[in-house]
Amino acid sequence: MGKQKFPEAEKRLFLRVFVCMKCGAKIRADFSKIRAGKVKCRKCKSKQLRAIHKERKV
């Protein structure tokens, strides 16, 4: 049997979470602000962010 996924955990781990494409830092922000370019990475100040992957790629 596979793991059960709880909706509360899914929300906490993946909702509004983005990853910096340069340094890999995780940032929680609204999608509209990411698209508008208003959010920067705290570590490297880059604006290149992507949504976090929900499943591990093999």
PDB file of N, CA, C and O in Angstrom:
ATOM      1  N   MET A   1       0.821  -1.183   0.000  1.00  0.00           N
ATOM      2  CA  MET A   1       0.000   0.000   0.000  1.00  0.00           C
ATOM      3  C   MET A   1       0.865   1.246   0.000  1.00  0.00           C
ATOM      4  O   MET A   1       1.881   1.310   0.693  1.00  0.00           O
ATOM      5  N   GLY A   2       0.460   2.227  -0.776  1.00  0.00           N
ATOM      6  CA  GLY A   2       1.212   3.474  -0.869  1.00  0.00           C
ATOM      7  C   GLY A   2       0.906   4.408   0.285  1.00  0.00           C
ATOM      8  O   GLY A   2       0.015   4.170   1.100  1.00  0.00           O
ATOM      9  N   LYS A   3       1.665   5.456   0.319  1.00  0.00           N
ATOM     10  CA  LYS A   3       1.461   6.453   1.364  1.00  0.00           C
ATOM     11  C   LYS A   3       0.194   7.249   1.088  1.00  0.00           C
ATOM     12  O   LYS A   3      -0.122   7.564  -0.059  1.00  0.00           O
ATOM     13  N   GLN A   4      -0.525   7.570   2.158  1.00  0.00           N
ATOM     14  CA  GLN A   4      -1.669   8.448   2.013  1.00  0.00           C
ATOM     15  C   GLN A   4      -1.182   9.880   2.084  1.00  0.00           C
ATOM     16  O   GLN A   4      -0.280  10.197   2.859  1.00  0.00           O
ATOM     17  N   LYS A   5      -1.770  10.738   1.287  1.00  0.00           N
ATOM     18  CA  LYS A   5      -1.405  12.144   1.302  1.00  0.00           C
ATOM     19  C   LYS A   5      -2.531  12.936   1.940  1.00  0.00           C
ATOM     20  O   LYS A   5      -3.670  12.901   1.475  1.00  0.00           O
ATOM     21  N   PHE A   6      -2.209  13.640   2.993  1.00  0.00           N
ATOM     22  CA  PHE A   6      -3.200  14.442   3.685  1.00  0.00           C
ATOM     23  C   PHE A   6      -3.308  15.806   3.013  1.00  0.00           C
ATOM     24  O   PHE A   6      -2.292  16.403   2.657  1.00  0.00           O
ATOM     25  N   PRO A   7      -4.522  16.302   2.837  1.00  0.00           N
ATOM     26  CA  PRO A   7      -4.683  17.605   2.182  1.00  0.00           C
ATOM     27  C   PRO A   7      -4.024  18.740   2.960  1.00  0.00           C
ATOM     28  O   PRO A   7      -3.538  19.702   2.363  1.00  0.00           O
ATOM     29  N   GLU A   8      -4.004  18.633   4.295  1.00  0.00           N
ATOM     30  CA  GLU A   8      -3.375  19.678   5.107  1.00  0.00           C
ATOM     31  C   GLU A   8      -1.866  19.724   4.849  1.00  0.00           C
ATOM     32  O   GLU A   8      -1.272  20.798   4.745  1.00  0.00           O
ATOM     33  N   ALA A   9      -1.265  18.548   4.749  1.00  0.00           N
ATOM     34  CA  ALA A   9       0.174  18.477   4.499  1.00  0.00           C
ATOM     35  C   ALA A   9       0.514  18.948   3.092  1.00  0.00           C
ATOM     36  O   ALA A   9       1.499  19.658   2.892  1.00  0.00           O
ATOM     37  N   GLU A  10      -0.298  18.557   2.124  1.00  0.00           N
ATOM     38  CA  GLU A  10      -0.092  19.003   0.738  1.00  0.00           C
ATOM     39  C   GLU A  10      -0.120  20.526   0.658  1.00  0.00           C
ATOM     40  O   GLU A  10       0.713  21.144  -0.004  1.00  0.00           O
ATOM     41  N   LYS A  11      -1.090  21.113   1.343  1.00  0.00           N
ATOM     42  CA  LYS A  11      -1.235  22.561   1.343  1.00  0.00           C
ATOM     43  C   LYS A  11      -0.012  23.231   1.957  1.00  0.00           C
ATOM     44  O   LYS A  11       0.505  24.208   1.416  1.00  0.00           O
ATOM     45  N   ARG A  12       0.443  22.706   3.077  1.00  0.00           N
ATOM     46  CA  ARG A  12       1.573  23.295   3.791  1.00  0.00           C
ATOM     47  C   ARG A  12       2.868  23.165   2.983  1.00  0.00           C
ATOM     48  O   ARG A  12       3.680  24.090   2.965  1.00  0.00           O
ATOM     49  N   LEU A  13       3.063  22.041   2.325  1.00  0.00           N
ATOM     50  CA  LEU A  13       4.320  21.789   1.621  1.00  0.00           C
ATOM     51  C   LEU A  13       4.394  22.425   0.236  1.00  0.00           C
ATOM     52  O   LEU A  13       5.473  22.834  -0.193  1.00  0.00           O
ATOM     53  N   PHE A  14       3.261  22.516  -0.474  1.00  0.00           N
ATOM     54  CA  PHE A  14       3.316  22.896  -1.883  1.00  0.00           C
ATOM     55  C   PHE A  14       2.577  24.166  -2.256  1.00  0.00           C
ATOM     56  O   PHE A  14       2.841  24.722  -3.322  1.00  0.00           O
ATOM     57  N   LEU A  15       1.657  24.653  -1.424  1.00  0.00           N
ATOM     58  CA  LEU A  15       0.855  25.816  -1.792  1.00  0.00           C
ATOM     59  C   LEU A  15       1.677  27.088  -1.659  1.00  0.00           C
ATOM     60  O   LEU A  15       2.194  27.382  -0.582  1.00  0.00           O
ATOM     61  N   ARG A  16       1.803  27.844  -2.742  1.00  0.00           N
ATOM     62  CA  ARG A  16       2.522  29.125  -2.779  1.00  0.00           C
ATOM     63  C   ARG A  16       4.003  28.988  -2.427  1.00  0.00           C
ATOM     64  O   ARG A  16       4.598  29.940  -1.923  1.00  0.00           O
ATOM     65  N   VAL A  17       4.620  27.811  -2.684  1.00  0.00           N
ATOM     66  CA  VAL A  17       6.043  27.628  -2.404  1.00  0.00           C
ATOM     67  C   VAL A  17       6.793  27.627  -3.733  1.00  0.00           C
ATOM     68  O   VAL A  17       6.434  26.910  -4.667  1.00  0.00           O
ATOM     69  N   PHE A  18       7.834  28.439  -3.796  1.00  0.00           N
ATOM     70  CA  PHE A  18       8.645  28.559  -5.006  1.00  0.00           C
ATOM     71  C   PHE A  18      10.104  28.311  -4.641  1.00  0.00           C
ATOM     72  O   PHE A  18      10.510  28.496  -3.494  1.00  0.00           O
ATOM     73  N   VAL A  19      10.887  27.889  -5.633  1.00  0.00           N
ATOM     74  CA  VAL A  19      12.291  27.567  -5.436  1.00  0.00           C
ATOM     75  C   VAL A  19      13.126  28.459  -6.347  1.00  0.00           C
ATOM     76  O   VAL A  19      12.803  28.644  -7.520  1.00  0.00           O
ATOM     77  N   CYS A  20      14.199  29.006  -5.794  1.00  0.00           N
ATOM     78  CA  CYS A  20      15.128  29.814  -6.581  1.00  0.00           C
ATOM     79  C   CYS A  20      15.868  28.889  -7.545  1.00  0.00           C
ATOM     80  O   CYS A  20      16.335  27.819  -7.154  1.00  0.00           O
ATOM     81  N   MET A  21      15.971  29.302  -8.791  1.00  0.00           N
ATOM     82  CA  MET A  21      16.623  28.464  -9.791  1.00  0.00           C
ATOM     83  C   MET A  21      18.137  28.581  -9.734  1.00  0.00           C
ATOM     84  O   MET A  21      18.831  27.774 -10.352  1.00  0.00           O
ATOM     85  N   LYS A  22      18.668  29.555  -9.017  1.00  0.00           N
ATOM     86  CA  LYS A  22      20.119  29.706  -8.906  1.00  0.00           C
ATOM     87  C   LYS A  22      20.680  29.013  -7.669  1.00  0.00           C
ATOM     88  O   LYS A  22      21.654  28.265  -7.760  1.00  0.00           O
ATOM     89  N   CYS A  23      20.057  29.265  -6.496  1.00  0.00           N
ATOM     90  CA  CYS A  23      20.642  28.736  -5.262  1.00  0.00           C
ATOM     91  C   CYS A  23      19.796  27.661  -4.595  1.00  0.00           C
ATOM     92  O   CYS A  23      20.280  26.998  -3.678  1.00  0.00           O
ATOM     93  N   GLY A  24      18.544  27.463  -5.022  1.00  0.00           N
ATOM     94  CA  GLY A  24      17.720  26.398  -4.475  1.00  0.00           C
ATOM     95  C   GLY A  24      16.969  26.745  -3.201  1.00  0.00           C
ATOM     96  O   GLY A  24      16.396  25.855  -2.572  1.00  0.00           O
ATOM     97  N   ALA A  25      16.953  28.001  -2.804  1.00  0.00           N
ATOM     98  CA  ALA A  25      16.237  28.412  -1.591  1.00  0.00           C
ATOM     99  C   ALA A  25      14.737  28.357  -1.834  1.00  0.00           C
ATOM    100  O   ALA A  25      14.260  28.629  -2.936  1.00  0.00           O
ATOM    101  N   LYS A  26      13.995  27.996  -0.777  1.00  0.00           N
ATOM    102  CA  LYS A  26      12.542  27.949  -0.872  1.00  0.00           C
ATOM    103  C   LYS A  26      11.952  29.254  -0.354  1.00  0.00           C
ATOM    104  O   LYS A  26      12.383  29.783   0.671  1.00  0.00           O
ATOM    105  N   ILE A  27      10.954  29.767  -1.081  1.00  0.00           N
ATOM    106  CA  ILE A  27      10.325  31.037  -0.744  1.00  0.00           C
ATOM    107  C   ILE A  27       8.814  30.855  -0.867  1.00  0.00           C
ATOM    108  O   ILE A  27       8.333  30.276  -1.841  1.00  0.00           O
ATOM    109  N   ARG A  28       8.071  31.345   0.116  1.00  0.00           N
ATOM    110  CA  ARG A  28       6.614  31.301   0.064  1.00  0.00           C
ATOM    111  C   ARG A  28       6.103  32.682  -0.327  1.00  0.00           C
ATOM    112  O   ARG A  28       6.365  33.665   0.366  1.00  0.00           O
ATOM    113  N   ALA A  29       5.367  32.753  -1.449  1.00  0.00           N
ATOM    114  CA  ALA A  29       4.850  34.033  -1.936  1.00  0.00           C
ATOM    115  C   ALA A  29       3.640  33.776  -2.828  1.00  0.00           C
ATOM    116  O   ALA A  29       3.385  32.643  -3.237  1.00  0.00           O
ATOM    117  N   ASP A  30       2.910  34.829  -3.120  1.00  0.00           N
ATOM    118  CA  ASP A  30       1.761  34.724  -4.013  1.00  0.00           C
ATOM    119  C   ASP A  30       2.225  34.589  -5.459  1.00  0.00           C
ATOM    120  O   ASP A  30       3.229  35.177  -5.862  1.00  0.00           O
ATOM    121  N   PHE A  31       1.477  33.805  -6.231  1.00  0.00           N
ATOM    122  CA  PHE A  31       1.823  33.560  -7.622  1.00  0.00           C
ATOM    123  C   PHE A  31       1.800  34.845  -8.437  1.00  0.00           C
ATOM    124  O   PHE A  31       2.637  35.038  -9.319  1.00  0.00           O
ATOM    125  N   SER A  32       0.846  35.725  -8.148  1.00  0.00           N
ATOM    126  CA  SER A  32       0.745  36.972  -8.911  1.00  0.00           C
ATOM    127  C   SER A  32       1.972  37.855  -8.691  1.00  0.00           C
ATOM    128  O   SER A  32       2.426  38.513  -9.628  1.00  0.00           O
ATOM    129  N   LYS A  33       2.517  37.883  -7.477  1.00  0.00           N
ATOM    130  CA  LYS A  33       3.711  38.676  -7.206  1.00  0.00           C
ATOM    131  C   LYS A  33       4.938  38.071  -7.870  1.00  0.00           C
ATOM    132  O   LYS A  33       5.825  38.800  -8.313  1.00  0.00           O
ATOM    133  N   ILE A  34       4.999  36.740  -7.946  1.00  0.00           N
ATOM    134  CA  ILE A  34       6.107  36.068  -8.636  1.00  0.00           C
ATOM    135  C   ILE A  34       6.071  36.430 -10.118  1.00  0.00           C
ATOM    136  O   ILE A  34       7.096  36.776 -10.704  1.00  0.00           O
ATOM    137  N   ARG A  35       4.875  36.348 -10.723  1.00  0.00           N
ATOM    138  CA  ARG A  35       4.732  36.665 -12.152  1.00  0.00           C
ATOM    139  C   ARG A  35       5.075  38.118 -12.449  1.00  0.00           C
ATOM    140  O   ARG A  35       5.632  38.424 -13.503  1.00  0.00           O
ATOM    141  N   ALA A  36       4.745  39.010 -11.527  1.00  0.00           N
ATOM    142  CA  ALA A  36       5.011  40.432 -11.728  1.00  0.00           C
ATOM    143  C   ALA A  36       6.477  40.776 -11.490  1.00  0.00           C
ATOM    144  O   ALA A  36       6.903  41.883 -11.820  1.00  0.00           O
ATOM    145  N   GLY A  37       7.259  39.858 -10.926  1.00  0.00           N
ATOM    146  CA  GLY A  37       8.675  40.106 -10.676  1.00  0.00           C
ATOM    147  C   GLY A  37       8.936  40.921  -9.429  1.00  0.00           C
ATOM    148  O   GLY A  37       9.986  41.553  -9.314  1.00  0.00           O
ATOM    149  N   LYS A  38       8.002  40.921  -8.492  1.00  0.00           N
ATOM    150  CA  LYS A  38       8.156  41.710  -7.271  1.00  0.00           C
ATOM    151  C   LYS A  38       8.889  40.969  -6.160  1.00  0.00           C
ATOM    152  O   LYS A  38       9.302  41.578  -5.174  1.00  0.00           O
ATOM    153  N   VAL A  39       9.053  39.649  -6.316  1.00  0.00           N
ATOM    154  CA  VAL A  39       9.667  38.844  -5.263  1.00  0.00           C
ATOM    155  C   VAL A  39      11.073  38.441  -5.682  1.00  0.00           C
ATOM    156  O   VAL A  39      11.296  38.009  -6.813  1.00  0.00           O
ATOM    157  N   LYS A  40      12.026  38.587  -4.749  1.00  0.00           N
ATOM    158  CA  LYS A  40      13.414  38.196  -4.990  1.00  0.00           C
ATOM    159  C   LYS A  40      13.815  37.121  -3.988  1.00  0.00           C
ATOM    160  O   LYS A  40      13.212  36.997  -2.922  1.00  0.00           O
ATOM    161  N   CYS A  41      14.825  36.355  -4.337  1.00  0.00           N
ATOM    162  CA  CYS A  41      15.388  35.364  -3.428  1.00  0.00           C
ATOM    163  C   CYS A  41      16.100  36.092  -2.289  1.00  0.00           C
ATOM    164  O   CYS A  41      16.781  37.094  -2.509  1.00  0.00           O
ATOM    165  N   ARG A  42      15.936  35.579  -1.073  1.00  0.00           N
ATOM    166  CA  ARG A  42      16.583  36.210   0.082  1.00  0.00           C
ATOM    167  C   ARG A  42      18.091  35.980   0.092  1.00  0.00           C
ATOM    168  O   ARG A  42      18.850  36.809   0.595  1.00  0.00           O
ATOM    169  N   LYS A  43      18.520  34.847  -0.466  1.00  0.00           N
ATOM    170  CA  LYS A  43      19.943  34.508  -0.402  1.00  0.00           C
ATOM    171  C   LYS A  43      20.765  35.162  -1.512  1.00  0.00           C
ATOM    172  O   LYS A  43      21.801  35.774  -1.251  1.00  0.00           O
ATOM    173  N   CYS A  44      20.293  35.024  -2.754  1.00  0.00           N
ATOM    174  CA  CYS A  44      21.118  35.493  -3.876  1.00  0.00           C
ATOM    175  C   CYS A  44      20.509  36.666  -4.638  1.00  0.00           C
ATOM    176  O   CYS A  44      21.104  37.138  -5.607  1.00  0.00           O
ATOM    177  N   LYS A  45      19.345  37.145  -4.227  1.00  0.00           N
ATOM    178  CA  LYS A  45      18.669  38.306  -4.828  1.00  0.00           C
ATOM    179  C   LYS A  45      18.218  38.082  -6.271  1.00  0.00           C
ATOM    180  O   LYS A  45      17.972  39.045  -6.998  1.00  0.00           O
ATOM    181  N   SER A  46      18.109  36.834  -6.686  1.00  0.00           N
ATOM    182  CA  SER A  46      17.665  36.516  -8.035  1.00  0.00           C
ATOM    183  C   SER A  46      16.141  36.586  -8.101  1.00  0.00           C
ATOM    184  O   SER A  46      15.461  36.384  -7.095  1.00  0.00           O
ATOM    185  N   LYS A  47      15.609  36.874  -9.290  1.00  0.00           N
ATOM    186  CA  LYS A  47      14.166  36.885  -9.496  1.00  0.00           C
ATOM    187  C   LYS A  47      13.704  35.656 -10.274  1.00  0.00           C
ATOM    188  O   LYS A  47      12.533  35.560 -10.640  1.00  0.00           O
ATOM    189  N   GLN A  48      14.606  34.727 -10.527  1.00  0.00           N
ATOM    190  CA  GLN A  48      14.279  33.516 -11.271  1.00  0.00           C
ATOM    191  C   GLN A  48      13.766  32.461 -10.298  1.00  0.00           C
ATOM    192  O   GLN A  48      14.549  31.757  -9.660  1.00  0.00           O
ATOM    193  N   LEU A  49      12.447  32.358 -10.192  1.00  0.00           N
ATOM    194  CA  LEU A  49      11.824  31.416  -9.273  1.00  0.00           C
ATOM    195  C   LEU A  49      10.921  30.476 -10.050  1.00  0.00           C
ATOM    196  O   LEU A  49      10.352  30.857 -11.073  1.00  0.00           O
ATOM    197  N   ARG A  50      10.792  29.255  -9.569  1.00  0.00           N
ATOM    198  CA  ARG A  50       9.900  28.270 -10.180  1.00  0.00           C
ATOM    199  C   ARG A  50       9.063  27.637  -9.079  1.00  0.00           C
ATOM    200  O   ARG A  50       9.436  27.678  -7.906  1.00  0.00           O
ATOM    201  N   ALA A  51       7.942  27.058  -9.455  1.00  0.00           N
ATOM    202  CA  ALA A  51       7.095  26.362  -8.486  1.00  0.00           C
ATOM    203  C   ALA A  51       7.802  25.085  -8.045  1.00  0.00           C
ATOM    204  O   ALA A  51       8.539  24.477  -8.821  1.00  0.00           O
ATOM    205  N   ILE A  52       7.577  24.685  -6.807  1.00  0.00           N
ATOM    206  CA  ILE A  52       8.210  23.481  -6.280  1.00  0.00           C
ATOM    207  C   ILE A  52       7.564  22.257  -6.931  1.00  0.00           C
ATOM    208  O   ILE A  52       6.357  22.251  -7.171  1.00  0.00           O
ATOM    209  N   HIS A  53       8.354  21.227  -7.215  1.00  0.00           N
ATOM    210  CA  HIS A  53       7.830  19.994  -7.810  1.00  0.00           C
ATOM    211  C   HIS A  53       7.107  19.189  -6.742  1.00  0.00           C
ATOM    212  O   HIS A  53       7.606  19.030  -5.628  1.00  0.00           O
ATOM    213  N   LYS A  54       5.931  18.681  -7.087  1.00  0.00           N
ATOM    214  CA  LYS A  54       5.144  17.915  -6.113  1.00  0.00           C
ATOM    215  C   LYS A  54       5.622  16.482  -5.987  1.00  0.00           C
ATOM    216  O   LYS A  54       5.442  15.864  -4.938  1.00  0.00           O
ATOM    217  N   GLU A  55       6.226  15.941  -7.035  1.00  0.00           N
ATOM    218  CA  GLU A  55       6.733  14.567  -6.985  1.00  0.00           C
ATOM    219  C   GLU A  55       8.189  14.572  -7.392  1.00  0.00           C
ATOM    220  O   GLU A  55       8.619  15.367  -8.228  1.00  0.00           O
ATOM    221  N   ARG A  56       8.924  13.688  -6.798  1.00  0.00           N
ATOM    222  CA  ARG A  56      10.358  13.569  -7.084  1.00  0.00           C
ATOM    223  C   ARG A  56      10.551  12.960  -8.451  1.00  0.00           C
ATOM    224  O   ARG A  56       9.945  11.937  -8.771  1.00  0.00           O
ATOM    225  N   LYS A  57      11.394  13.581  -9.265  1.00  0.00           N
ATOM    226  CA  LYS A  57      11.693  13.053 -10.600  1.00  0.00           C
ATOM    227  C   LYS A  57      12.795  11.999 -10.479  1.00  0.00           C
ATOM    228  O   LYS A  57      13.757  12.182  -9.733  1.00  0.00           O
ATOM    229  N   VAL A  58      12.650  10.912 -11.207  1.00  0.00           N
ATOM    230  CA  VAL A  58      13.651   9.839 -11.138  1.00  0.00           C
ATOM    231  C   VAL A  58      14.427   9.769 -12.417  1.00  0.00           C
ATOM    232  O   VAL A  58      15.317   8.929 -12.554  1.00  0.00           O
TER     233      VAL A  58
END
